[in-house]
Amino acid sequence: MTIYSITNMSCGHCKAAVEKTVLGFDPNATLSFDMPARTVAIDTGRDDAMLREALKNAGYPAVMA
């Protein structure tokens, strides 16, 4: 599981968009959000760089926390 910081993830809509993007990238991924910290823990077997690219393309650039 990798924790990502997504600084512009601030509301329920943002959370849903991140979730939709990650699950579209890997339907078997699991996510755990910490909205006050603006982080998400993602467990996926997929390539990290490709996942971050998908999030960036969705408008939610992520960096490892």
FIKOLZA-1660 file (N, C-alpha, C; in steps of 0.1 Angstrom, whole numbers, plus 5000, padded with zeros to 4 digits):
% residues 65
   i   px   py   pz ch aa at
   1 5009 4988 5000  A  M  N
   1 5000 5000 5000  A  M CA
   1 5009 5012 5000  A  M  C
   2 5006 5022 4991  A  T  N
   2 5013 5034 4990  A  T CA
   2 5004 5046 4994  A  T  C
   3 5010 5055 5001  A  I  N
   3 5002 5067 5005  A  I CA
   3 5006 5079 4996  A  I  C
   4 4996 5085 4990  A  Y  N
   4 4998 5096 4981  A  Y CA
   4 4992 5109 4987  A  Y  C
   5 4999 5120 4986  A  S  N
   5 4994 5133 4989  A  S CA
   5 4988 5139 4977  A  S  C
   6 4975 5144 4978  A  I  N
   6 4968 5150 4967  A  I CA
   6 4963 5163 4972  A  I  C
   7 4971 5174 4971  A  T  N
   7 4968 5187 4977  A  T CA
   7 4955 5193 4973  A  T  C
   8 4950 5191 4961  A  N  N
   8 4938 5197 4957  A  N CA
   8 4926 5188 4959  A  N  C
   9 4927 5178 4967  A  M  N
   9 4916 5169 4970  A  M CA
   9 4910 5174 4983  A  M  C
  10 4899 5181 4982  A  S  N
  10 4894 5189 4993  A  S CA
  10 4879 5186 4997  A  S  C
  11 4872 5178 4989  A  C  N
  11 4858 5176 4991  A  C CA
  11 4853 5162 4987  A  C  C
  12 4841 5159 4989  A  G  N
  12 4835 5146 4985  A  G CA
  12 4836 5144 4970  A  G  C
  13 4834 5154 4963  A  H  N
  13 4834 5153 4948  A  H CA
  13 4849 5149 4944  A  H  C
  14 4859 5155 4950  A  C  N
  14 4872 5152 4947  A  C CA
  14 4876 5138 4950  A  C  C
  15 4871 5133 4962  A  K  N
  15 4873 5120 4966  A  K CA
  15 4867 5110 4956  A  K  C
  16 4855 5113 4952  A  A  N
  16 4848 5104 4942  A  A CA
  16 4855 5104 4929  A  A  C
  17 4861 5115 4925  A  A  N
  17 4868 5116 4912  A  A CA
  17 4881 5108 4913  A  A  C
  18 4888 5109 4924  A  V  N
  18 4900 5101 4926  A  V CA
  18 4897 5086 4926  A  V  C
  19 4887 5082 4934  A  E  N
  19 4883 5068 4935  A  E CA
  19 4879 5063 4921  A  E  C
  20 4871 5070 4913  A  K  N
  20 4867 5066 4900  A  K CA
  20 4880 5064 4891  A  K  C
  21 4889 5074 4892  A  T  N
  21 4901 5073 4884  A  T CA
  21 4909 5060 4887  A  T  C
  22 4912 5058 4900  A  V  N
  22 4920 5047 4904  A  V CA
  22 4913 5034 4901  A  V  C
  23 4900 5033 4903  A  L  N
  23 4893 5020 4900  A  L CA
  23 4891 5018 4885  A  L  C
  24 4891 5029 4878  A  G  N
  24 4892 5027 4863  A  G CA
  24 4905 5022 4858  A  G  C
  25 4915 5026 4865  A  F  N
  25 4929 5021 4862  A  F CA
  25 4931 5007 4867  A  F  C
  26 4926 5004 4879  A  D  N
  26 4927 4990 4885  A  D CA
  26 4915 4987 4893  A  D  C
  27 4906 4980 4887  A  P  N
  27 4893 4977 4894  A  P CA
  27 4895 4969 4907  A  P  C
  28 4906 4963 4909  A  N  N
  28 4909 4955 4921  A  N CA
  28 4916 4963 4932  A  N  C
  29 4919 4976 4929  A  A  N
  29 4926 4984 4939  A  A CA
  29 4917 4987 4951  A  A  C
  30 4924 4989 4962  A  T  N
  30 4917 4993 4975  A  T CA
  30 4922 5007 4978  A  T  C
  31 4913 5015 4983  A  L  N
  31 4917 5029 4987  A  L CA
  31 4912 5032 5001  A  L  C
  32 4920 5040 5008  A  S  N
  32 4917 5045 5021  A  S CA
  32 4920 5060 5022  A  S  C
  33 4910 5068 5024  A  F  N
  33 4912 5082 5023  A  F CA
  33 4913 5088 5037  A  F  C
  34 4922 5099 5038  A  D  N
  34 4923 5107 5050  A  D CA
  34 4921 5121 5044  A  D  C
  35 4908 5126 5044  A  M  N
  35 4905 5138 5038  A  M CA
  35 4911 5150 5045  A  M  C
  36 4911 5151 5058  A  P  N
  36 4918 5163 5064  A  P CA
  36 4933 5164 5061  A  P  C
  37 4939 5153 5059  A  A  N
  37 4953 5153 5055  A  A CA
  37 4955 5154 5040  A  A  C
  38 4944 5152 5033  A  R  N
  38 4945 5152 5018  A  R CA
  38 4954 5141 5013  A  R  C
  39 4953 5129 5019  A  T  N
  39 4961 5118 5014  A  T CA
  39 4951 5106 5011  A  T  C
  40 4957 5097 5003  A  V  N
  40 4949 5085 5000  A  V CA
  40 4960 5073 5000  A  V  C
  41 4956 5062 5007  A  A  N
  41 4965 5050 5006  A  A CA
  41 4959 5041 4996  A  A  C
  42 4967 5037 4986  A  I  N
  42 4962 5029 4975  A  I CA
  42 4970 5016 4975  A  I  C
  43 4963 5005 4974  A  D  N
  43 4969 4992 4973  A  D CA
  43 4965 4987 4959  A  D  C
  44 4975 4986 4950  A  T  N
  44 4974 4981 4937  A  T CA
  44 4986 4974 4932  A  T  C
  45 4984 4965 4923  A  G  N
  45 4996 4958 4918  A  G CA
  45 5001 4964 4905  A  G  C
  46 4994 4975 4901  A  R  N
  46 4998 4982 4889  A  R CA
  46 5010 4991 4891  A  R  C
  47 5015 4996 4880  A  D  N
  47 5027 5005 4879  A  D CA
  47 5024 5018 4886  A  D  C
  48 5032 5022 4895  A  D  N
  48 5030 5035 4902  A  D CA
  48 5031 5047 4893  A  D  C
  49 5040 5047 4884  A  A  N
  49 5041 5059 4875  A  A CA
  49 5029 5060 4866  A  A  C
  50 5023 5049 4862  A  M  N
  50 5011 5050 4854  A  M CA
  50 4999 5054 4862  A  M  C
  51 4999 5050 4874  A  L  N
  51 4988 5054 4883  A  L CA
  51 4988 5069 4886  A  L  C
  52 5000 5074 4889  A  R  N
  52 5002 5089 4891  A  R CA
  52 4999 5096 4878  A  R  C
  53 5002 5091 4867  A  E  N
  53 4999 5098 4854  A  E CA
  53 4983 5098 4852  A  E  C
  54 4976 5087 4855  A  A  N
  54 4962 5087 4854  A  A CA
  54 4956 5097 4863  A  A  C
  55 4961 5098 4876  A  L  N
  55 4956 5108 4885  A  L CA
  55 4958 5123 4880  A  L  C
  56 4970 5125 4875  A  K  N
  56 4974 5138 4870  A  K CA
  56 4965 5142 4858  A  K  C
  57 4962 5132 4849  A  N  N
  57 4953 5135 4838  A  N CA
  57 4939 5138 4842  A  N  C
  58 4935 5133 4854  A  A  N
  58 4921 5135 4859  A  A CA
  58 4921 5148 4867  A  A  C
  59 4932 5155 4868  A  G  N
  59 4933 5168 4875  A  G CA
  59 4937 5167 4890  A  G  C
  60 4942 5155 4894  A  Y  N
  60 4945 5153 4908  A  Y CA
  60 4960 5148 4909  A  Y  C
  61 4970 5156 4906  A  P  N
  61 4983 5152 4907  A  P CA
  61 4987 5147 4921  A  P  C
  62 4994 5135 4921  A  A  N
  62 4997 5129 4934  A  A CA
  62 5012 5127 4935  A  A  C
  63 5017 5129 4948  A  V  N
  63 5030 5126 4951  A  V CA
  63 5031 5116 4963  A  V  C
  64 5041 5108 4964  A  M  N
  64 5042 5099 4975  A  M CA
  64 5043 5107 4988  A  M  C
  65 5036 5104 4998  A  A  N
  65 5036 5111 5010  A  A CA
  65 5047 5105 5019  A  A  C
% end
